[in-house]
Amino acid sequence: GVVPPAAVAITVGIDVQKYTFWFVVRAWAEDHTSWLIQYGELATWEDIEALIFRTRYPVAGTDETMGIWRAALDTGGGKTDDDWSQTEEIYEWLRANGRGIAYGTKGASRQQLKRVRLSVMDTFPHSRKPIPGGLELYLIDSDAFKGIIHWRLERGAPILDPDGRKIGEKEESQRFYLHAETGEDYAKQLLAEELVRDQRGKRYWKVVRKANHLLDAECLAAAAAHDDWLPSLKMIAVYL
């Protein structure tokens, strides 16, 4: 719940499920070092609006607070109970409430040159009705971001003496920090998929634990801070 003073922005990744929303709030330094600020599960769109638009986090050692800079919501989903496409429900919410902060995302069907690519949707996916003015949708290379997160977990590894005692920490960019109250529930979901090879040697992410919502949310939070998504962290850091 506390933002380090080195942070320049906060992103949130939201994995939308049929009856709930899993989210991760992460603060970012200009060099893409990041800190987990909050994670959990919310029940309603009203809860999501409160998180994105009204939550302020204190900045350590100052009297300042920081709100969400960019929110990335997964727009995938099946049918709701009234047979209305959940994706269309998310589109409608984004059109009414995005406010230049909340954006829809979708996992790319294949590897793409840019980790994050902007697309514009002209019609609703289920009803095929036109979307007046269109809707910005960001295509995310989800597999790439899973790899990036695992790579970042090893950044800034502790420096140990011959007896195994920590005597320092590597000063590397893109370090990936958790907060002091991070639980086993988070760890299990973050490690719910493993990168393996099939019989032909092709690598893919294998699901080893069904609940992977926080991993997906972390990928979205990371995508929202990636340099392919403009304006970038470096751009907004100029004004701080």
N, C-alpha and C positions, 0 to 999 in steps of 0.2 A: 503493500500500500504506500510505500515511500519511493520517490523518484530520486536517483543519484543526481548531483549537480552537473555532472558531465553530459547528461542527456539533453538532446535537442528536440526530441519529438516522442510521442507515444502512439503506437498503433494497437489495434485490437483485431484479432482474427476470430470469426464466429462460424462454427460448424452447425448448420441448421438441421435439426432432426424433426420428425413428425410431431412430437409433443414437447420438445425441449430445445434449448440452445446451449451448446458448449462454447466457452470463450476463453481466450488468453489475452491478457493485456501485457504489452512489453514496451519498455522504454529503450531508446536508441541513442547512442553517441554518433558523431559524424563518421567515425571509422567502422560503423556497424557493430561495435561492441554493444551488447544488449543485456537488459535486466528484466527478469520476470517480476511484474508488479502485482498481478492478481490473476487467478484462474478460477473456473468453476462452471456452474450450470444454472441457467435462468429458465423461467417458465413461460413468460409472456412477451409479446412485442413491447408492452409498456416497460418491462424490465430492461429490454434492449435499448429503448429510447433513453431511459434514465442513465444507463451505463455510457452510451455513446455521447449524448448531448449535455448531460447535467453533472456527471461525475468529475470532480477535481481531485488531484492527488498532490499532497504536499511535497515540495522539493527539499531534500535534506539540507539542513544548515541555513535555510533561508525562510523568509515569510511568504514566499511565492508558492503558487500552485500551478499545476499543468493539467490540461484536459486532453482528450483524444484528438489527435491530428488527423488520422485516417483509419477508417474501419473497413475491413474486407469481409463480406458475407458470402458464404457458399450458396449458390442458387440452385444446386441440384436437389432432387427430391421426387417423391412419387405423388400419389393422389392423397388428398385429405379426405376426411370422412364424408364431405358433401360432394365428392368427385371433382372438386375444383383443383387444378394442378397447383401443387405447393410452389413450384417455380413461379407461376403466375402471381401467386399471393406475395411472394418475395419481391417480384418486379413492381407490383402495385405499391408495396410499402416503400421501396426505394424511390419511386417516382414522387411519392407524397412527402417523404421524410429525409431523403438523402442529404440535402443542404450542403452539398459540396464536401461532405465528410464521409458518408457511408456509400460504399460502392459494391455492386454485385460482381461475383467472380464465378468462374467455371473451370474445372480441370481440363487442360488441353488433351485431345484424344491421342496425340503423339508428341514426341519430343519436338521442341521448337527452338529456333535460333535465339530469340529473346525469351528470357525466363518469364516475363510478364508482357502480354501483348494486348493492346486495346482493340476492342471490336464494338460495333454498334448494332444493337438488335432493333429491327424494324417491326417485328410482329411478336405476339405472345406465342410461346412454343406449343401450347395445347389447343387453344381455340383458333390460332392463326389470325386473330384480330390485329389490326395495325396498332402500333404504339405511337401516338402523336409525338412528333419530335424525336423519336427513337430513345433508346436507353443505352448508356455506356456500360459495357461488360468487359471485364478484364480476364483474359484467358491465362491460366496459371500452369506452368510446367511443374506439376505437383511432385513427380518423381525426383526432379532436380532439387527441389527445395528440401525434400527428405534427406537427400545426400548432403546438402549444405548444412543442415542442422546437425547431423551426425559429425560432420567435419568440424563444425564450430564447437561442439562439446569437448574437443581435444585441444582447443586453442587456450593459450595461457596456462598450460599444465604446471603444477607446482614443481619447484626445484628442490630436490631432496639431498640431504647430506648422506654419507655412507651408512649411517644408522637409520635412514628412512625418515628423518625429521624434516619437516618443511622449513626451508631457509629463504625462500623467495618464490617469485612467480614470473613466468615468461611475459615480457611486455609485447604482446601480439595484438593485432587488430582482430575484430570480429569475435571477441570472447563472448561466451554465452553463459550468463549467470542465472541462478535460481534464487528465490527469496528464502528466508530462514525457516518459514513454515511450510515449505513445499513437502507434500506428502507422498506416500507410496502410490496413492491413486494416480498422481501425475506421472510418476516414473513408469508405472505399468503401461499407461496409455502412450507415453512418448516412445516406448520401446515395443510397441505392439506390432511393428513390422520389421522384418530383417531383409537385407539385401543379399540375395542368393543367386546361384546360377542354375539354369535348367540343364537337361541332358545335352543340349546343343551348345552350351557355354554362354547362352544369353542371360544377362543379369536382369532380375526383376525383384520387386518388393513383395515378399511373402508375408501374408497376414498370419501371425502366430498368436494373436489375442484379439478377440472380436471387437472390444471397445478400443477404438483408436481416435476418438473424437478430439482429444487434446493435441495429438500429433497433427491432425488436419488443421486445427486452429492455430498451432504454432507455424505451420507452413503458410497460412494466410497472413498472419501477423508479419512474418518475414517477407512475404511478397509485397505487402503494403509499404515496406521500408526499402525495397530493392531499387537500384538506380534505374532500372527499366521503367519504373512507374514514376512519371513526372507530375509535379516537381519532386526532386530528390532530396534526401537528407542534406546533401552538400549545399543545395540551393537555399534551403530554409535556414541553414546554419549561418549563412552570410548576413542575415538580418538579426541575429541574436547578439 
